Amino acid sequence: MADRTLEVWCFDEHAGVVVDEPNGMGFTYAESWRGAARPPLSHSLPLDGSHTTAAVQAFFGGLLPEGSPRERAARNLGVSADNDFALLAALGGDTAGAVSLLAPGERPAPVGRDVQWLSESELAKLIDELPSRPLHADADGEYRLSLAGAQDKLPVVLGADGQIGLTKGRIPSTHILKTPIAGHDGTIANEALCPAIGRILGIETVRTSPRRVAGREFLLVERYDREHAEDAVRRLHQEDFCQALGIPARRKYQNEGGPGLEDCFSLLREAVAVPAREALKLLDAIVLSFLIGNNDAHGKNYSLLYLPDSPKATLAPTYDLLSTAVYPGLSRKMAMSIGGEYRPDYVQPRHLNQLLERAGLGPAAARRRIRALADAAPSAAHQAHASLTEEGWSAPVLARIVETVEKRASRILEIAAPAPARVRAG
């Protein structure tokens, strides 16, 4: 069975073994990992080993790309697109978070200087090749990188001088490079504006930077699962909510069996150290997605972040913030309902009340927080738009997003209006 196993490493420590079995992948923790009181790799994979095969499949399969990038990567690697184990063996050397999957006997390479710095022409060529060569993967296996999601992206290193490089894994990647989404205008400017609106509102979002090289647009997203200390970069462990709940990526949408917002709040109560604080951060993220028209905020767009010496997690900064409502032809429904209503324009106060009740949030305080965000949102959108325009980004989609925020903010103020005071008889 040696050729059907992969050693799992996390924080550069041996965490366990994945085995390719006839009924799916199995996983066993290393005794050294459990003895060192390290956190579980996933909320769905408890340290006592009481997990299911489905949970193992959901967590490790959730490290892989989805959709077309997955199919193209599999074709380039010469493996079946539905074979999670084979893809992990080929791509799992550097995943989201701190997990690495290596062949038996291999160990994570010591931190060293393995960055291939790219000239502008080399970077432009890399961007051109990404659609046909996702994650820079090929049968030679030189770069063993994996990121979940259906958009073309690549882990990269950003140098102090702004130069971009590729790493084979000894030096952790610091950023994710994203390319435009075909068929939709201005997605790079879109995904730069939306997190900026959130930051102005005081919401913790990923930091993004739109760039151009040789006429090609791309986005650099600073990795939140990295910790910078002096001259070193350390990987932090993370998992998305689908992984934490043992739900496979193919069911990430609520109406396909994926998590709903109530499930997300319930997960936080169990998995984080300070549930009340993290629940408010999640509420902020949900409101932000509603404001910008991010209808694709599903269970894989929220994550837990772990430190080596704590069994409890924190909520990761909000990421993959893209206004989808501004593009005709994309779904008008939200990935997760608000109180059972998927259509943003049809959300009523009763739907919000149901969500707040089931999420265990104090309705009066939650409404005040929601209204405060909605009050400030139009100004934040205009400010973020102005900043991007000054930086040379004037895509027409930006004005459409600002208009969406203005309309959604007005709608939220209606939905979250204070409950009318009851008149006492007598």
Sequence and secondary structure as in RCSB ss.txt:
>XXXX:A:sequence
MADRTLEVWCFDEHAGVVVDEPNGMGFTYAESWRGAARPPLSHSLPLDGSHTTAAVQAFFGGLLPEGSPRERAAR
NLGVSADNDFALLAALGGDTAGAVSLLAPGERPAPVGRDVQWLSESELAKLIDELPSRPLHADADGEYRLSLAGA
QDKLPVVLGADGQIGLTKGRIPSTHILKTPIAGHDGTIANEALCPAIGRILGIETVRTSPRRVAGREFLLVERYD
REHAEDAVRRLHQEDFCQALGIPARRKYQNEGGPGLEDCFSLLREAVAVPAREALKLLDAIVLSFLIGNNDAHGK
NYSLLYLPDSPKATLAPTYDLLSTAVYPGLSRKMAMSIGGEYRPDYVQPRHLNQLLERAGLGPAAARRRIRALAD
AAPSAAHQAHASLTEEGWSAPVLARIVETVEKRASRILEIAAPAPARVRAG
>XXXX:A:secstr
 GGGEEEEEETTEEEEEEEEETTEEEEEE HHHHHTT   SBTTB TTS   HHHHHHHHHTTSB HHHHHHHHH
HHTS TT HHHHHHHHTTB STTEEEE TT     S   EEE  HHHHHHHHHHTTTSGGG  TT    B   BS
S EEEEEE TTS EEEE SSS   EEEE   TTSTTHHHHHHHHHHHHHHTT  B  EEEEEETTEEEEEEE TT
EEEETTEEEE EEEEHHHHTT  GGG SGGGT   HHHHHHHHHHHBS HHHHHHHHHHHHHHHHHHT TT  GG
G EEEE TT SSBEE  B      TTSTTS SS SS BTTB  GGG  HHHHHHHHHHHT  HHHHHHHHHHHHH
HHHHHHHHHHHHHHHTT   HHHHHHHHHHHHHHHHHHHHT          
